[in-house]
Amino acid sequence: MYDTPFKLANAPGLASGELTSVQNENDTSSHCAIPSVHSIDEIDASCFEIEHFPEVQRLFQQMHEFEQEGLIVPFLETLTPEKRQMVNFNTYNYLGNASDAVVAAASKAGIDKYGTTMSSSPIVGQTQLNVDLENALCAFFHAEACILFVGGWVSNVTTIDTIVSKGDLILCDALNHDSCVSGQRLSGATILPFPHNDTKALERMLASLRTTYRRVLIVVEGVYSMDGDIPDIPELIRLKKKYKAILFLDEAHSFGTMGSTGRGICEHFHVNPHDIDIRMGTLSKALGSVGGFILGSKALVQYLKHCAGGFVFSVGLAPACGAAALASLKLMTQSASRTVTLQERSGLFYDLCQEHKVPIRKSTYRGAPVVVVMIGSTIATAQASEYLASRKINVKPIVYPAVEEGKCRLRFFLSALHTPKELNETVKALTMYLSGSVASKVATSAALESTVEMKRNGLKTTSDGVTIVKKRKTRKKKRSAVRNQAKV
């Protein structure tokens, strides 16, 4: 089951573009691969006690490895006034709207007028505030219609799940966000990933399979948040027209950040946004609020408003969130200066990294709001993050299982609020860490992780360097099945 971006990216045959038989399995066998038992008493604790789930044990093991290295587990930290004094690269407050006084005042006014929540599903009634926001989003991003959701994640999940089903085919970029992957799983459609940004492989799949399925949904992103790169939108439009497919574009990280006025990846490529069947955006990034939305035809939006579970069976967008997003959108309509500043800051950071030979990901697009610095192993990446924190620079490590082991990275979200001085100091700190002692640090952490991985796999090394296998009670088949099916 390819139920996570990492698993999709490592699907058999993916590199060659010849993957043509992945099915969306909805049975329990892919999630509970255990040997046959003959009585209830034989069922292992790993099947019903959450703390004994293999995937939970792996998480605890990773935390233990951090502690062994003297590292602080770099996730779920509580923000403090001291933390706020750091240069923050963990926030996707791209345009600074989340901390804008005008936006904050509008959010408070929304509560004063409408209360703290809608208290019901929007299908029974919408506030005028949310209707105004939908209309404003349509006007700014050049769309026929818009539907609001309480979150970006649910926007992708429920829309994909509603649009396609069994008998349909989803051709998805191998590095799509988890929300896209989750929606694909729920839909029941056949899922086939194509190699990241490889439109030639995508066309081979379309040519081979299009007539076999009722609907074909192509799912891509405007800016890939783990890599900072962008797709070839003009070519994707050509393919979707040629093969009569539906094109779904996740613009969570490209709305407000790409294009001369922040209208997204379509503006960046100078293509007609109406050539994209479904565009998704979030309120939590450039718009400084919370929520998500889908843009498309009137038929699409009416269908979603009556049939999408994430809309019909969920509370509507909170007034404070709608008011904040609407205020941000008004600021963006009045001036594109913050988008221009963001692009300048991102370009500067990219250039500084290049100048100082900081290993940014090759595919990262200069001017995109995400710049990815490749480090290597999980421990080495955590060490780099902790070193930068000691220099008052806040950037979290992206490690396995979010990405492949050995390809762990530091992900920098750029903001219009970052100053050139802060960016220069950050690159200097990165350069200082990566030079000199970094080789020994990486080697040490790599050796540690190799040892830990061998222990997990039942291996050990003798004094003469020979690797031997330790006996285990559990069968190899069981271990492999559990490892392969663990959620990440």
N, C-alpha and C positions, 0 to 999 in steps of 0.2 A: 504494500500500500504506500503510494507516494503522497503522504499526508503532511509533509513539511517541505519548505524550500530546500533544505539541505539534502533530503532524500531525493527530491526531484532532480537536483543538480547532479546527483550521482547515480541516476537511473541507468541500468545496463543499456548499451548501445547509443546513449545520448550523444557522446562526443562525435560519433560518425553521422549523426542525424538519421539513423536507420531504425530508431525505436518506433514500432508500429503496433504494439500489442498490449500496452498497459491498460488494464481494466479498472474501473472504479468498483471495488468490492464493498458490499454493504453487509456482508455476513460477519459473524463474530470470530471466524477462524483466524482472521488476520490480526486480531487483537488478543487472542487467548490461546496461543500455540503451546499447549501443554500435553504431556503424554497421557494416554488413556488411563483412567483410574476406575477401580471397581467398587469403591465405596466412598461415602462422604468423608470418612476418617482419613482417607489417603490424599485428600486435596491439600496441597502445600499452602503454608501461610502467605506465600508470595502472590496467591490468587485471591485473597480476601482481606488481608491486613495491609492497609495502605503503606505503613512504614516499612513493610517488607517487599513492596513492589520493586522489581529490578531497576526501573527507571528512577524511583525515589532514592534507592540505595546509591545509584550512580551520581545523583545530585549531591548527596551527603558526602560521597567520596571526593568529589571535586572540591567541595568546601573544605574538607579535611586537608587536601593537598595544598590549598591556599594557606591554611594555618601552619602546615609543616614548613612552608617557605617563609613564614613570618609575615605573610601578607594579610591585609584586611580583605574580607570578602567584599568585592566592589559593587554589590548590588543592594537595592532596597535601603539605601541610606536615608536617614532623617535629615531634612534640611534644617540648618541652624543659621543664625545671623553670621557666624564665622564663615560658613560655606558660601554665603551670598557675597563675600568679599573676594571670591575667586573669579578668574576669567572663565566663563562657563561655555563649554562647547557641547553640552549634553542637551540643550534646549533647542527645539525647532520653532522658537519665537523669531522666525526669519526676518520679519519687518519691524519688530519691536512693538507690535500692536498689543501684545499681552500685558505690557507694562505701561501703556499709554494712558494718560490721565483722562482724555476724552472718551476712550473706550471704557475705562473703568466707571466713569460717571454715567455713561449710557446703560451699562449693565445694572448699576444700582437703580436707575430710573425704571428699568424694565421690571425689577422686583417690586418697586413701589406701585406700579400700575397693574401688574398682572399676578403678583405673588411669586412664590419660589418655585412652583412647578405647575404643569398643566393638569396634573392629577388624573389624567385619562388618556386613552389612545386618541391620536389625532383624527382617526376615522369618524369619531363622534362629534368632532368640531375642532377648528383651528383658531388660534388667536390671530388677530390682524397683524400682530408683530411678525409672526412666522410667515404669513402670506406675503408681507412686504419684503421679508428677507428672500423668499423664493423668487419673487419678481426681480429683486435687485441682483441676485446671482445670475438669473437668466439674461438680464440686460448687460451685465459686466462681461460675462463669459460667452455671450452670443449663443444662447440656446433657446429652444422653443418652450421648454418646461423644466421644472425642478421639483424634486422631492427631498425633504429634510429627514435625517435620522439622528438618533441620540449619540451616535458615535461613528467614526470612520470605519472601524473594523466591521461593525454590523452592516454598514452600507454596502461593502463588497460582498460579504457573506450572503446576505438576504437577496441581493439583486441577482447574483450569479445563480443562486439556488432557485430563483423564481423564473429566470429566463430559459434555462435549459434543464433537461431531465434525461431519463433513460431513453436511449435511441439517438441521443445527440452526442456530439464530439466537442471536447474542449482542447484547443491547442494553446498551451500556456508557455510563456517564457520560463525557463528552468529556475530563474532567480526571483520569481514573483513573491510578493509579500505573503505572510501567513494568512491574512484575511482572504486573499484570493484563493489560496490553496484550500482553506477550510470551506469556502463556498463551493468550490469544485467538488469536494468530497460529498457534501450534503446533497448536491444536485442529482446524483445518480448517473450523470453522464459519463461516457468514457473519457479518460484524461490522458493526454499525450503531451509531455513536455518537449519543447524543442531547445537546442543549445542556446545559451544566452545571447540575445541580439543577433541570432543567425537567421536572417530572412531567407537565405537560400535553402536551408534545411526546412524551414517552415513551408516554403513553396513545394518542395518535394513531398511533404506530408499532405498538403492540400491537393496536389495533383493525383496522388495515390488514393486518397481516402474520401475526398469530398462527396462523391456520389453514393457512398456507403451509408451516410448519416443524414438524418432529417435536417438538423441545424448544426452549424459549426461556429463555435464562439472562440475568437482569438483574444487572449487576455495578456495585456502588457502594461507596463508602467511608464509614466512620463519621465521621472527621475528615479533610479533604483537606489533606495536608501542605504543599502549595504555596500554599494559600489560607487555611487556618485556618477554613474554613466546614464546615457539616454538612448532610446531606440530610434530607428530610422522610420519616422512617422510617414513620410511620403511613400515609401516602399510598402509599408503595412496597409496604407489606404489602397494602393494599387492592387495588392494581393486580395484584400477583402472584396473589392469590386469584381475582380476577375473571377474569383471562385465563389462569389455570392455567399460570403461569410458575414458574421456579425463581429464588429470590432469593439472591444471593451478596453478602455484606457483609464488606468488608475493614476490620477494627477494629484495625489496627496502631497507630494513634494515638489510639484512643478507649478501648480497654481500659485500665483503671487510672486514666484521666484524666477520663472523663465519667460522670455519674450520681452520686448522693449517696454511694455506697460504692465507686465506681470500677469498677462492673460493666459499664460501656460505654454505648453510645448507646441500647440498648434500655431500660436503666434510666433514662437521661436522659428518654426519651419515655414511660416507664411503659407499655411494650408487652411482650407475652409473647415472650421470646427464642426460643421454639419456633416462632414464626411466621416466623422467618428460617431458610431451608433450610440454608444454609452460612455459618458465621461463621469468619473467619480472624483470628488474632492472632499477635503476635511475642513472643518472650522478651527481645528486645534493648532494649525501651523501658521501660515501667513495671516490668518484672520484672527488670531489671538483669542480663541474661544474654545468651546467643546462641541463636538457634533460632526456630522458628515452629510453629504448630499450627492444626489445623482442628477446629471443633466442629460437631456435627450429629447426625443419627440414627445408631442402631447400624448400620443397613443401609449408610448412606453411608460410615461409618468402616471397616467391614469390607471394603467394595468397594475403598476407597482403599488399605488395608493390603495387599491382594492384587494390585492392578492399577496403582497410581500409580507411574510410573517414578521419580519423585523420592524415593520411599520404598523401593521394592523394590531399586533398583539404586544405592542410596547407603548410606554408612555411617550408623549410628544416631547419635542425639544423644550428645555426649560427656558422661561422668559429671559433670565439673566444671560444665558448663552446666545439666544437669538438676538438680543439687543446689542451685545458686545460685537457679534459678527457683523451686524448691520452697520454699526458705527465704523468698524474697521474697513468695511467695503466702501463706505462713503469717503474715507480718507484716501483709499486707493484710487477711487474714481477722480477725486480732486487733483491728485498728483501721483506720478510714478517715481518720485524722487527716492523713496525708500527702496523700491525694487532696484533702481539704478545703483544706489549705494551698496546694497547687498551684493549685486553682481560685481561691483568694483572690489569689494572686500574679499569676496571669494576668489576672484582672479588674482588679487595680490597674494593671498595665502598660498594659492596654487603655485604662483611664480616663485615665491620665497622657498617653498619646499623643493622646487626644481633646482633653484640656484644653489641650495645647500645640500643637494643630493639626498634629501629625505625621501624614502621609498614609497611614494604615493602609488596607488593602484594604477596600472597602465591605462585602464579604460576610463578612469575618472575624467569627466568632462570639465574643462576649464570654464568657470563661470556658474556651474551648478552649485547649489547650496550645500552640498555634501562633499567633503574631501576625505578620502580614505587613505590612511597610512598603514602599510603592511608591516607587521612585526614578525609573526611566525607562530610559535607555540603558545598555548594558553598561559602558562606561567610567565613566559617572557613578556607577553602582552600585558598581563596584570602588573608585572614589575614596572613596565614603562608607564602605565597609568598612575601607579602609586608614586613614582618619581616625579611626574608632572604635578601631581597633587601637592607634593612637598614644595613645589615652586608656585603654588597658588593658581594652578591651571587644572580645571575640572574637565576631564574627558574619560569616559568609561571604556573598558576593553570589550570588544566583541569577540567572544570565544566560542569554542565548541560547547553545545551542539548547534548554536545559531549559525555558525559557519564551520567549514571543514577544518579539522585539526591540522596545524601546520600553515593555515592561511588566516590565522587570527589577526585582528587589526584594531587600530584606534580610529574611531569615526568622529570626524569633526563637523558639527553642524555650524555653519556660518550664519551670522546675523548682521543686519544693518547697524546694530548697536556696537559691534566690535570696532575698536579703533586700530589704525595702522600700527601704533606702538604696541598694542596688545598682541597683534598678529606677529610682529617682528620678534617680540620676546618669546612667544610660544615656539616659533620655529628655531630660535636660538637654543631653547631648552631641549627641544627634540634632537637637535644636532648634537648637543652636549651629551645627551643620554646615548645616542646611537653611535657615537665615536668612542674609541678607547675601550672602556670596560664592557661595552655591550656584547662583544663576541664571547667573552667568558661567561657572561650572564645567560646568554641564549644557550650556550653549550651546556652549562650546568642544568638549566631548566629542562632542556631537551633530554638530557640523560635521565633526570628524575622522572619525567613523563614516560620515557621508554620503559623504565623499571616498573612504574605503576601499571602501565598498560600490559606488560608481561605478566604481572601478578594477576590482573583481571582475567587474562586468557589462560591461566594455569601454567605459566612458564617460569623458569628461573635460570640464572646463569651461574655456572661453576667458576672457580677461580681461574681456570684456563680459558674462560670465555666461551665455553660450549653451552648452548641453550638446550635444556631438557624439559620434558613435559611432566608436570606433576599429575598424579592420579586424582580424579574427582569422582564423587558418587553420582553426580548428575550426568545424564547422557549428553554427548556432544551435540546431538540434534536439538535437544532442549535448549542448551546454551545459545546456539546459533539463532534459533527461532526467537527467543526472548530478546536477544540483542537486536535483531533485524526489525522487530516489530515495536520496540520501545518508542514511545512518543518523545519528541525532542522539542 
